[in-house]
Amino acid sequence: MRVATFATTVCAAALMTGAASGATITIAHGLGPTHLYSSHGITPFIQCVTEATGGSVEFQEFGSGQIVTLPGALDALTGGITQMTNVVTSYESGKLPIANALLMPGMAPDGVTMHRAYREVLDQPDNPAAKEWADLGLVPIIGIIGGGYQLFTTGAPVDTMEKLAGAKIRAGGGVQVLTLEAVGASSIDMAIGDLYVAMQRGTVDGTILGVENAPAYKLEELVKSVSTNGALGYGQSVVAITQEAFDTLAPEEQEAFRDCGKKVETDLGAFIDNRVAEIQQEWSAQGITFYEFPEEMLAELNARAASVADRYITDLENRGVVGAREALESFKEAQAN
């Protein structure tokens, strides 16, 4: 009902302000229909824009990796294979280094706060994080931040630093690798799509991941233990459209894209917070152990993880990438506000 009301308002404004474009936007991505970034992100966005524009903008959606896979999303977008897609920034640390500097381990605000702060950063044209997308010829429409990463393992709870030392934990590249190295684990860099088989075969002992995403990869079939009070990083995805495709839209349609994107961000942030609690309850009933890192261990984890941001940003600066430190500070300020 809220979407319909919002859509009616935007549609009425569109009818008053000018002609519609009649554009058809191709959105191809690697997300399955049950993945919450699809079911509570892309799908409601398409519905919102369709209603808000009175159907003047149509979408051709190709999900589940039919055309575009998660690791190859950015290349597909900049290479003209699709006009819009979901980009997992940890897979693109080479091309989106500043984006990956924003979400460091240890941040712990609620999902709505994180999403609103992220949007504030992306909406500042002079912010290095926003410029990075613009320099690639892209417009970030939906910024998606997952819940704080927890430790999923196929064995007993990892409740001491000694148990964590040397454990083979899957990482999704970039900051995740640095975080695991900092806390003493052995990081295994691989795409999330390979995780299930890797855990099944014992190639890895576990992974760090947002709890809300775990059911999409059927981890409940393999996992025995999950932490609840860690903040070992955050998943970050951005649904972006090429500037070229965005420019084909009428001004009121562009406004609908932006407004619907912001609405989805806020709704998704709240949904993630609630979904984490639901999954804990569901999985606990199946015999999976949820546990807190002991206070002393948590303090050690946080102390070690605190070095990750400086290490990552210093490495970027040594390679000539500037602006990451400024972007991170602006994100922290936005959260505080």
C-alpha positions as CSV (number, residue, x, y, z in Angstrom):
1,M,0.0,0.0,0.0
2,R,2.8,2.4,0.8
3,V,4.4,1.8,-2.6
4,A,1.2,2.3,-4.4
5,T,0.6,5.6,-2.6
6,F,4.1,6.8,-3.3
7,A,3.9,5.6,-6.9
8,T,0.6,7.5,-7.5
9,T,2.1,10.7,-6.3
10,V,5.2,10.4,-8.5
11,C,3.1,9.3,-11.5
12,A,0.9,12.3,-11.2
13,A,3.9,14.6,-11.0
14,A,5.2,13.0,-14.2
15,L,2.0,13.6,-16.1
16,M,2.2,17.3,-15.2
17,T,5.9,17.9,-15.9
18,G,6.5,16.4,-19.3
19,A,6.5,13.5,-21.7
20,A,7.7,10.0,-20.8
21,S,10.5,8.3,-22.6
22,G,9.0,4.9,-23.3
23,A,12.4,3.4,-22.4
24,T,13.0,-0.3,-21.9
25,I,15.8,-1.1,-19.4
26,T,17.7,-4.4,-19.4
27,I,18.6,-5.5,-15.9
28,A,20.7,-8.7,-15.8
29,H,22.2,-10.1,-12.6
30,G,23.5,-13.1,-10.9
31,L,21.0,-13.3,-8.1
32,G,18.4,-16.1,-7.8
33,P,14.8,-15.1,-7.2
34,T,14.9,-16.2,-3.5
35,H,18.0,-14.1,-2.7
36,L,16.8,-11.3,-0.5
37,Y,18.7,-8.7,-2.6
38,S,16.5,-9.8,-5.5
39,S,13.2,-10.5,-3.7
40,H,13.4,-7.4,-1.5
41,G,15.7,-5.2,-3.6
42,I,15.5,-5.5,-7.4
43,T,11.9,-6.9,-7.6
44,P,10.2,-4.2,-5.5
45,F,12.4,-1.5,-7.2
46,I,11.1,-2.6,-10.6
47,Q,7.5,-2.7,-9.3
48,C,7.9,0.8,-7.8
49,V,9.3,2.4,-10.9
50,T,6.7,0.7,-13.1
51,E,3.9,2.0,-11.0
52,A,5.5,5.4,-10.4
53,T,5.9,6.0,-14.1
54,G,2.6,4.6,-15.2
55,G,4.4,1.9,-17.2
56,S,6.3,4.4,-19.3
57,V,9.6,2.6,-18.3
58,E,9.7,-1.2,-18.9
59,F,12.2,-3.7,-17.7
60,Q,13.7,-6.8,-19.2
61,E,15.1,-8.8,-16.3
62,F,17.5,-11.7,-16.6
63,G,18.4,-13.1,-13.2
64,S,20.1,-16.2,-11.8
65,G,23.2,-15.7,-13.9
66,Q,21.5,-16.2,-17.2
67,I,23.5,-13.5,-18.8
68,V,25.5,-11.9,-16.0
69,T,27.2,-13.6,-13.1
70,L,28.0,-11.9,-9.8
71,P,31.8,-11.9,-10.3
72,G,31.5,-10.5,-13.8
73,A,28.8,-7.9,-13.2
74,L,30.8,-4.8,-13.4
75,D,32.5,-5.8,-16.7
76,A,29.1,-6.7,-18.1
77,L,27.8,-3.3,-17.1
78,T,30.7,-1.2,-18.5
79,G,31.0,-3.6,-21.5
80,G,27.4,-3.0,-22.7
81,I,26.1,-6.5,-22.0
82,T,23.4,-5.1,-19.6
83,Q,22.2,-1.6,-18.8
84,M,21.7,-2.3,-15.1
85,T,22.9,-4.9,-12.7
86,N,23.9,-5.7,-9.1
87,V,27.6,-5.2,-8.4
88,V,29.2,-6.9,-5.4
89,T,31.9,-4.4,-4.6
90,S,34.2,-7.0,-2.9
91,Y,34.6,-8.7,-6.2
92,E,35.7,-5.4,-7.8
93,S,38.3,-4.1,-5.4
94,G,40.6,-3.2,-8.4
95,K,38.0,-1.0,-10.1
96,L,36.1,0.1,-7.0
97,P,38.8,0.5,-4.4
98,I,37.2,3.4,-2.6
99,A,33.8,1.7,-2.4
100,N,35.5,-1.1,-0.5
101,A,37.1,1.3,1.9
102,L,33.7,2.4,3.3
103,L,32.6,-0.8,5.1
104,M,35.2,-1.8,7.6
105,P,34.9,-4.3,10.4
106,G,33.7,-3.0,13.7
107,M,30.9,-0.7,12.6
108,A,27.7,-1.7,14.3
109,P,24.7,0.6,13.6
110,D,21.4,-0.8,12.6
111,G,20.6,-1.6,9.0
112,V,18.4,1.5,8.4
113,T,21.1,3.8,9.7
114,M,23.8,2.1,7.6
115,H,21.7,2.4,4.4
116,R,20.8,6.1,5.0
117,A,24.4,7.0,5.7
118,Y,25.5,5.1,2.6
119,R,23.0,7.0,0.4
120,E,24.1,10.3,1.9
121,V,27.6,9.5,0.7
122,L,26.6,8.4,-2.8
123,D,24.5,11.5,-3.2
124,Q,27.4,13.9,-2.7
125,P,28.8,14.5,-6.2
126,D,32.2,15.6,-4.9
127,N,32.6,12.7,-2.5
128,P,35.4,10.3,-3.7
129,A,33.1,7.3,-3.3
130,A,30.5,8.9,-5.6
131,K,33.1,10.1,-8.1
132,E,34.4,6.5,-8.4
133,W,31.0,5.4,-9.8
134,A,30.7,8.4,-12.0
135,D,34.2,7.9,-13.5
136,L,33.1,4.4,-14.6
137,G,30.0,6.0,-16.3
138,L,27.6,4.5,-13.8
139,V,24.8,5.8,-11.5
140,P,24.3,3.9,-8.2
141,I,20.6,3.5,-7.7
142,I,20.3,1.1,-4.8
143,G,23.0,0.8,-2.2
144,I,22.7,-2.5,-0.2
145,I,24.5,-3.2,3.0
146,G,24.2,-6.5,4.7
147,G,24.2,-7.2,8.4
148,G,27.6,-7.4,10.2
149,Y,29.5,-10.5,9.2
150,Q,29.4,-13.5,11.5
151,L,31.6,-16.5,11.6
152,F,29.9,-19.7,10.1
153,T,31.7,-23.0,10.7
154,T,31.1,-26.6,10.1
155,G,32.4,-27.6,13.5
156,A,32.0,-26.5,17.1
157,P,31.9,-22.8,18.2
158,V,35.1,-20.9,17.7
159,D,35.2,-19.3,21.1
160,T,39.0,-18.8,21.6
161,M,41.6,-17.0,19.5
162,E,43.5,-20.3,19.5
163,K,40.6,-22.1,17.7
164,L,40.4,-19.4,15.1
165,A,44.2,-19.4,14.4
166,G,44.8,-21.2,11.1
167,A,41.1,-22.0,10.5
168,K,40.4,-22.1,6.7
169,I,37.8,-19.4,6.2
170,R,36.3,-18.3,2.9
171,A,36.7,-14.7,2.0
172,G,35.2,-12.7,-0.9
173,G,38.4,-10.7,-1.6
174,G,39.6,-7.2,-0.6
175,V,38.8,-6.2,2.9
176,Q,37.5,-9.6,3.9
177,V,40.9,-11.2,3.2
178,L,42.7,-8.5,5.2
179,T,40.2,-8.9,8.1
180,L,40.7,-12.7,8.3
181,E,44.5,-12.3,8.2
182,A,44.3,-9.7,10.9
183,V,42.4,-12.0,13.3
184,G,44.7,-14.9,12.6
185,A,42.6,-17.1,10.3
186,S,43.7,-18.5,7.0
187,S,41.7,-16.8,4.3
188,I,40.6,-18.7,1.2
189,D,39.5,-16.2,-1.5
190,M,36.7,-17.6,-3.6
191,A,33.3,-16.6,-5.1
192,I,30.3,-17.2,-2.9
193,G,28.9,-19.6,-5.5
194,D,31.7,-22.0,-4.8
195,L,31.3,-22.0,-1.0
196,Y,28.8,-24.8,-0.6
197,V,30.9,-27.4,-2.4
198,A,34.1,-26.1,-0.7
199,M,32.5,-26.5,2.8
200,Q,31.1,-29.9,1.8
201,R,34.5,-31.1,0.7
202,G,36.4,-29.6,3.7
203,T,38.3,-27.2,1.5
204,V,37.2,-24.5,3.9
205,D,36.1,-24.7,7.5
206,G,33.6,-21.9,7.2
207,T,33.0,-18.4,6.0
208,I,32.3,-14.9,7.2
209,L,28.9,-13.7,5.9
210,G,25.8,-11.7,6.8
211,V,23.3,-14.1,8.5
212,E,20.5,-12.7,6.3
213,N,22.2,-14.0,3.2
214,A,23.1,-17.5,4.4
215,P,19.8,-19.3,3.5
216,A,20.3,-18.3,-0.2
217,Y,23.3,-20.6,-0.2
218,K,21.7,-23.4,1.9
219,L,24.4,-23.1,4.5
220,E,22.0,-24.5,7.1
221,E,22.7,-27.9,5.5
222,L,26.4,-27.8,6.4
223,V,26.9,-25.3,9.2
224,K,27.1,-26.4,12.9
225,S,27.9,-23.1,14.6
226,V,27.4,-19.3,14.0
227,S,28.6,-16.4,16.0
228,T,26.1,-13.6,16.9
229,N,28.1,-10.6,18.2
230,G,30.9,-10.3,15.6
231,A,31.3,-7.4,13.2
232,L,33.9,-8.9,10.9
233,G,32.9,-6.8,7.9
234,Y,29.8,-6.1,5.8
235,G,28.5,-7.2,2.5
236,Q,28.1,-4.4,0.0
237,S,26.2,-4.5,-3.3
238,V,25.1,-1.6,-5.5
239,V,22.4,-1.9,-8.1
240,A,23.8,0.5,-10.8
241,I,22.6,1.7,-14.2
242,T,24.9,3.1,-16.9
243,Q,24.8,6.8,-17.3
244,E,24.0,6.4,-20.9
245,A,20.9,4.4,-20.2
246,F,19.9,6.8,-17.3
247,D,20.2,9.7,-19.7
248,T,17.6,8.2,-22.0
249,L,15.0,8.6,-19.3
250,A,12.8,11.6,-19.0
251,P,13.5,13.8,-15.9
252,E,10.5,12.6,-14.0
253,E,11.5,9.0,-14.7
254,Q,15.0,9.6,-13.4
255,E,13.4,11.0,-10.3
256,A,11.3,7.8,-10.0
257,F,14.5,5.7,-10.2
258,R,16.1,7.7,-7.5
259,D,13.1,7.9,-5.2
260,C,12.3,4.2,-5.6
261,G,15.9,3.3,-5.0
262,K,15.9,5.2,-1.7
263,K,12.7,3.6,-0.6
264,V,14.0,0.1,-1.3
265,E,17.2,0.9,0.6
266,T,15.3,2.0,3.7
267,D,12.9,-0.9,3.6
268,L,15.7,-3.4,2.9
269,G,17.7,-2.1,5.9
270,A,14.8,-2.7,8.2
271,F,14.0,-6.1,6.7
272,I,17.6,-7.3,7.2
273,D,17.6,-6.4,10.9
274,N,14.4,-8.4,11.3
275,R,15.5,-11.3,9.1
276,V,18.6,-12.0,11.1
277,A,16.6,-12.6,14.2
278,E,14.2,-14.9,12.3
279,I,17.0,-17.0,10.9
280,Q,18.6,-17.4,14.3
281,Q,15.3,-18.8,15.6
282,E,14.7,-21.0,12.6
283,W,18.2,-22.5,12.5
284,S,18.4,-23.0,16.3
285,A,15.3,-25.2,16.0
286,Q,17.3,-27.3,13.5
287,G,20.1,-27.8,16.0
288,I,22.6,-25.2,14.8
289,T,24.4,-23.5,17.6
290,F,24.4,-19.7,17.9
291,Y,27.0,-18.3,20.3
292,E,28.6,-15.1,21.4
293,F,32.3,-14.6,21.2
294,P,33.5,-14.4,24.9
295,E,34.2,-10.8,26.0
296,E,37.9,-11.2,26.1
297,M,38.0,-12.8,22.6
298,L,35.7,-10.1,21.2
299,A,37.9,-7.4,22.5
300,E,40.9,-9.0,20.8
301,L,39.0,-9.5,17.5
302,N,38.0,-5.8,17.5
303,A,41.4,-4.6,18.3
304,R,43.0,-6.6,15.5
305,A,40.3,-5.7,13.0
306,A,40.7,-2.0,13.8
307,S,44.0,-2.1,11.9
308,V,42.3,-3.2,8.7
309,A,41.0,0.2,7.6
310,D,44.3,1.9,8.0
311,R,46.2,-1.0,6.3
312,Y,43.8,-1.0,3.4
313,I,43.7,2.7,2.8
314,T,47.5,3.1,3.2
315,D,47.9,0.4,0.6
316,L,45.6,2.3,-1.8
317,E,47.5,5.6,-1.1
318,N,50.8,3.8,-1.9
319,R,49.4,2.8,-5.2
320,G,48.3,6.3,-6.0
321,V,44.6,5.9,-5.1
322,V,43.5,9.0,-3.2
323,G,40.2,9.8,-1.5
324,A,39.5,6.6,0.4
325,R,40.3,8.0,3.8
326,E,38.0,11.0,3.1
327,A,35.2,8.8,1.9
328,L,35.4,6.6,5.0
329,E,35.3,9.6,7.3
330,S,32.3,11.0,5.5
331,F,30.5,7.7,5.9
332,K,31.3,7.6,9.6
333,E,30.0,11.2,10.0
334,A,26.8,10.3,8.1
335,Q,26.2,7.4,10.5
336,A,26.7,9.7,13.5
337,N,24.2,12.1,12.1
